[in-house]
Amino acid sequence: MSWSNALIADAAGIVEYYNSEFGVETRLIAYGAPITDRSDLGRLDDLDLPAGKFHLLVARFEPENHVLEIVQGYVRSRAELPLVVVGSAPYSASYTQAVRAAADRRVRFLGGIWDQEQLDQLYAGALTYLHGHSVGGTNPSLLRAAGAAAYTIAYDVGFNREVLEQFGDYFRTPDDVAALVEAAEAQPSRVTDRGLLLQSAARRYDWDEVASAYALLCEDLAGRRARLRGWTRGVRRGAAAGATSGSNVVAGLAARGRSTTRGA
């Protein structure tokens, strides 16, 4: 970090960490949240999923994403709508086995979905989106869910609260998940309203503003480099002038020495 021209973080929590741990200036530039039109959800038919009639989890199967805890909590609940799980774990077969072992017949594993249009419609069509990510700053999946007006139940860490603010709900344990899923099914109109408020709040994550922030950063770096070049040239000119002056002094002293010798 000490050799970098600029340090960029995508979340305020990371900025604070770099400042406190390393004492370095860090610029906050987040991501954009794509806003999904909820009126066209036809791709859900391919998966036999009616809009508003399923819970959604999208994540790599890794412990820090709390996939196991979400599945455990859902299974403990009396939820009637299925939990649709999108994702896989190419590096952790044992964790995947644990997740699948914790599931019951209400849990549907779809594997990885690489069709972005269909994935966006899953976010937009879900009754709830369960987000277990706990590390890594601002998460693009969370922004996509927010931009799709998906009512979001997120793992309770600062990164997630920074995005969702008061418009999301939060969990720490499987029991929390169970209670929140049941509450969502019992109050679907509240869920819809919270999702729309979240989508409105997500508009502050604007790609045009992100691009402008990077453009400004590039201008600042270019100006800093130009100033550095000017300073370097000044130092070199000063050094050259000093060398010339020094040579003149040495030559003068040498001439004076020769004159003194002749006088003796």
C-alpha positions as CSV (number, residue, x, y, z in Angstrom):
1,M,0.0,0.0,0.0
2,S,2.9,2.4,0.7
3,W,3.9,2.3,-2.9
4,S,0.5,2.8,-4.5
5,N,-0.6,6.0,-6.0
6,A,-4.1,5.7,-4.5
7,L,-6.0,3.4,-2.2
8,I,-9.7,2.7,-3.0
9,A,-12.3,1.0,-0.9
10,D,-15.8,0.1,-1.8
11,A,-17.3,0.5,1.7
12,A,-17.0,3.0,4.5
13,G,-16.0,0.2,7.0
14,I,-13.0,-0.6,4.9
15,V,-12.0,3.0,4.7
16,E,-12.1,3.2,8.5
17,Y,-10.1,0.0,8.8
18,Y,-7.3,1.3,6.5
19,N,-7.2,4.6,8.3
20,S,-7.1,3.1,11.8
21,E,-4.7,0.2,11.0
22,F,-2.3,1.8,8.5
23,G,-2.9,5.5,8.8
24,V,-3.3,5.8,5.0
25,E,-5.7,8.1,3.1
26,T,-8.4,6.0,1.4
27,R,-10.9,7.0,-1.2
28,L,-14.4,5.6,-1.0
29,I,-15.8,4.5,-4.4
30,A,-18.6,1.9,-4.2
31,Y,-20.4,0.1,-7.1
32,G,-23.6,0.7,-8.9
33,A,-26.9,-1.0,-8.2
34,P,-28.7,-2.1,-11.4
35,I,-32.4,-1.3,-11.1
36,T,-34.5,-4.2,-12.3
37,D,-38.0,-3.8,-13.8
38,R,-40.3,-6.1,-11.9
39,S,-43.0,-6.1,-14.5
40,D,-41.3,-8.7,-16.7
41,L,-40.6,-11.9,-14.8
42,G,-41.2,-14.4,-17.6
43,R,-37.9,-16.2,-17.1
44,L,-39.2,-17.6,-13.8
45,D,-41.5,-19.8,-15.7
46,D,-38.4,-21.8,-16.9
47,L,-37.8,-22.7,-13.3
48,D,-41.5,-23.3,-12.4
49,L,-41.3,-20.5,-9.8
50,P,-44.3,-18.2,-9.4
51,A,-43.4,-14.6,-8.6
52,G,-43.5,-13.7,-4.9
53,K,-43.8,-17.4,-3.9
54,F,-40.3,-18.4,-2.9
55,H,-37.4,-17.3,-0.7
56,L,-34.0,-16.8,-2.4
57,L,-30.4,-17.4,-1.4
58,V,-27.6,-16.6,-3.8
59,A,-24.0,-17.3,-2.7
60,R,-20.9,-19.4,-3.1
61,F,-21.0,-22.2,-0.5
62,E,-18.4,-20.9,1.9
63,P,-18.6,-20.5,5.7
64,E,-18.2,-16.7,5.7
65,N,-21.4,-16.6,3.5
66,H,-23.4,-18.4,6.2
67,V,-25.2,-20.7,3.7
68,L,-25.4,-23.5,6.2
69,E,-26.9,-21.2,8.9
70,I,-29.5,-19.9,6.5
71,V,-30.6,-23.4,5.4
72,Q,-30.7,-24.6,9.0
73,G,-32.8,-21.6,10.0
74,Y,-35.2,-22.0,7.1
75,V,-35.7,-25.7,7.9
76,R,-36.5,-24.9,11.6
77,S,-39.2,-22.5,10.4
78,R,-42.8,-23.3,9.5
79,A,-42.4,-21.6,6.1
80,E,-44.6,-22.9,3.4
81,L,-42.8,-21.3,0.4
82,P,-39.7,-23.0,-0.9
83,L,-36.1,-21.8,-0.4
84,V,-34.4,-21.5,-3.7
85,V,-30.6,-21.8,-3.4
86,V,-28.4,-20.5,-6.2
87,G,-24.7,-21.2,-6.1
88,S,-22.0,-23.9,-5.6
89,A,-18.7,-24.5,-3.9
90,P,-16.0,-25.6,-6.3
91,Y,-13.4,-25.7,-3.6
92,S,-15.3,-27.2,-0.6
93,A,-17.1,-30.5,-1.1
94,S,-17.5,-31.1,2.7
95,Y,-19.2,-27.7,3.2
96,T,-21.6,-28.4,0.3
97,Q,-22.4,-31.8,1.8
98,A,-23.2,-30.2,5.1
99,V,-25.5,-27.7,3.5
100,R,-27.4,-30.3,1.5
101,A,-27.6,-32.6,4.6
102,A,-29.2,-29.8,6.5
103,A,-32.0,-29.2,3.9
104,D,-35.4,-30.7,3.7
105,R,-37.8,-31.2,0.8
106,R,-38.7,-27.5,0.8
107,V,-35.2,-26.5,-0.3
108,R,-34.4,-26.4,-4.0
109,F,-30.8,-26.3,-5.1
110,L,-30.4,-24.8,-8.6
111,G,-26.6,-24.8,-8.8
112,G,-24.9,-21.8,-10.5
113,I,-27.0,-19.6,-12.8
114,W,-24.9,-17.7,-15.3
115,D,-27.8,-16.1,-17.2
116,Q,-27.8,-12.6,-15.7
117,E,-31.3,-11.8,-16.9
118,Q,-32.8,-14.9,-15.3
119,L,-30.8,-14.3,-12.1
120,D,-32.1,-10.7,-12.0
121,Q,-35.6,-11.9,-12.3
122,L,-35.0,-14.3,-9.4
123,Y,-34.1,-11.4,-7.2
124,A,-37.1,-9.4,-8.4
125,G,-39.5,-12.3,-8.0
126,A,-38.5,-13.5,-4.6
127,L,-40.6,-12.9,-1.5
128,T,-37.3,-12.5,0.4
129,Y,-33.7,-12.5,-0.4
130,L,-31.4,-14.1,2.3
131,H,-27.9,-12.6,2.2
132,G,-25.3,-14.3,4.4
133,H,-22.1,-12.6,3.2
134,S,-20.1,-11.2,6.1
135,V,-16.8,-10.1,4.6
136,G,-15.5,-8.2,1.6
137,G,-17.1,-4.8,1.7
138,T,-20.0,-3.8,-0.5
139,N,-21.4,-6.9,-2.1
140,P,-22.6,-6.8,-5.8
141,S,-25.2,-9.4,-5.1
142,L,-26.7,-7.4,-2.3
143,L,-26.9,-4.3,-4.6
144,R,-28.6,-6.4,-7.3
145,A,-31.2,-7.6,-4.8
146,A,-31.8,-4.0,-3.5
147,G,-32.1,-2.8,-7.1
148,A,-34.7,-5.5,-7.8
149,A,-36.8,-4.3,-4.8
150,A,-36.2,-7.7,-3.0
151,Y,-37.0,-7.5,0.7
152,T,-33.6,-8.5,2.2
153,I,-32.7,-10.4,5.3
154,A,-29.0,-10.0,5.7
155,Y,-26.3,-11.2,8.1
156,D,-25.7,-8.5,10.7
157,V,-22.4,-6.8,9.8
158,G,-21.6,-3.2,9.1
159,F,-21.0,-3.8,5.3
160,N,-24.6,-5.0,4.9
161,R,-26.1,-2.3,7.1
162,E,-24.3,0.4,5.1
163,V,-26.3,-0.7,2.0
164,L,-29.6,-1.7,3.5
165,E,-29.8,0.8,6.3
166,Q,-33.3,0.6,8.1
167,F,-34.9,-1.0,5.0
168,G,-33.6,-4.5,5.6
169,D,-33.8,-7.0,8.5
170,Y,-30.8,-8.8,10.0
171,F,-29.9,-12.1,11.5
172,R,-27.1,-13.7,13.5
173,T,-28.4,-17.2,14.2
174,P,-30.5,-19.8,12.5
175,D,-33.3,-19.0,14.9
176,D,-33.2,-15.4,13.7
177,V,-33.6,-16.7,10.1
178,A,-36.6,-18.9,11.1
179,A,-38.4,-16.1,12.8
180,L,-37.8,-13.6,9.9
181,V,-38.9,-16.0,7.2
182,E,-42.1,-16.8,9.1
183,A,-42.8,-13.1,9.6
184,A,-42.3,-12.4,5.9
185,E,-44.8,-15.0,4.9
186,A,-47.3,-13.7,7.4
187,Q,-47.0,-10.1,6.2
188,P,-46.4,-10.1,2.4
189,S,-47.7,-6.5,2.0
190,R,-45.1,-5.3,4.5
191,V,-42.4,-7.2,2.6
192,T,-43.4,-5.6,-0.7
193,D,-43.3,-2.1,0.8
194,R,-39.9,-2.6,2.4
195,G,-38.6,-3.9,-0.9
196,L,-39.7,-0.9,-2.8
197,L,-38.2,1.4,-0.1
198,L,-34.9,-0.5,-0.4
199,Q,-35.0,-0.1,-4.2
200,S,-35.4,3.6,-3.9
201,A,-32.5,3.8,-1.4
202,A,-30.4,1.7,-3.8
203,R,-30.5,4.4,-6.4
204,R,-27.8,6.2,-4.6
205,Y,-25.4,3.5,-5.9
206,D,-25.3,5.0,-9.3
207,W,-22.9,3.8,-12.0
208,D,-22.6,7.3,-13.5
209,E,-21.4,8.7,-10.2
210,V,-19.0,5.8,-9.8
211,A,-17.5,6.5,-13.3
212,S,-17.3,10.2,-12.4
213,A,-15.5,9.4,-9.1
214,Y,-12.9,7.3,-11.0
215,A,-12.5,10.1,-13.6
216,L,-11.8,12.6,-10.8
217,L,-9.3,10.2,-9.3
218,C,-7.5,9.9,-12.6
219,E,-7.4,13.6,-12.9
220,D,-6.0,14.0,-9.4
221,L,-3.4,11.4,-10.0
222,A,-2.4,13.0,-13.4
223,G,-2.1,16.4,-11.7
224,R,-0.1,14.9,-8.8
225,R,2.3,13.3,-11.3
226,A,2.6,16.6,-13.3
227,R,3.4,18.4,-10.0
228,L,5.9,15.7,-9.1
229,R,7.6,16.0,-12.5
230,G,7.8,19.8,-12.1
231,W,9.3,19.4,-8.6
232,T,11.8,16.8,-9.9
233,R,12.9,19.2,-12.7
234,G,13.3,22.0,-10.2
235,V,15.5,19.8,-8.0
236,R,17.6,18.7,-11.0
237,R,18.0,22.3,-12.1
238,G,18.9,23.4,-8.6
239,A,21.4,20.6,-8.3
240,A,23.0,21.5,-11.7
241,A,23.2,25.1,-10.7
242,G,24.7,24.1,-7.4
243,A,27.3,22.0,-9.1
244,T,28.2,24.9,-11.5
245,S,28.5,27.3,-8.6
246,G,30.6,24.8,-6.6
247,S,32.9,24.3,-9.6
248,N,33.4,28.1,-9.8
249,V,34.2,28.3,-6.1
250,V,36.7,25.5,-6.4
251,A,38.3,27.1,-9.4
252,G,38.6,30.4,-7.6
253,L,40.2,28.9,-4.6
254,A,42.7,27.0,-6.8
255,A,43.6,30.3,-8.6
256,R,44.0,32.0,-5.3
257,G,46.2,29.3,-4.1
258,R,48.4,29.5,-7.1
259,S,48.7,33.3,-6.7
260,T,49.7,32.9,-3.0
261,T,52.3,30.3,-3.9
262,R,53.9,32.6,-6.5
263,G,54.0,35.5,-3.9
264,A,55.8,33.3,-1.5
